[in-house]
Amino acid sequence: MFLTLLAVTFAIATICSYIVARVFHAPLRAIFNRVISDQLGSAWHRYVTFATYVVGISGGVRIWELEKYITPRVKDDPALILTRDRWVLEVYRTIIETLQANAWMLLVVFLVALLAFVFVRAFELRRAAATPATAPAAVSS
């Protein structure tokens, strides 16, 4: 029963992470292509997608929490039994923890991207101010 719970929580965390990765695919691609060059932006986008899966699955499948079903809390007490109510609770926790882990990771990514965008924009404005505007030549009649 424990192995089934582990497999189910892993599958749920993977599906939730997939959904998050698909929802944020276009915004992340646009941000990385704007802040970083196209080739490097593509690599960063792949990395953040990979990190979405890793963070989501590790946040959703809480091994230390699932250990309570195979090891007793107190030395002489039996381990907890997986009932229908505990299954529902574990599935709910998996969904919430996966989404929460992905939300924190994406918040950090977007904050760093915002800072990078501000720096890129500042350098663009400074470069535009440094290059003199070419005035049109006077037309003599």
Secondary structure, 3 states (H helix, E strand, C coil): CHHHHHHHHHHHHHHHHHHHHHHCHHHHHHHHHHHCCHHHHHHHHHHHHHHHHHHHHHHHCCHHHHHHHCCCCCCCCCCCCCCHHHHHHHHHHHHHHHHHHHHHHHHHHHHHHHHHHHHHHHHHHHHHHHCCCCCCCCCCC
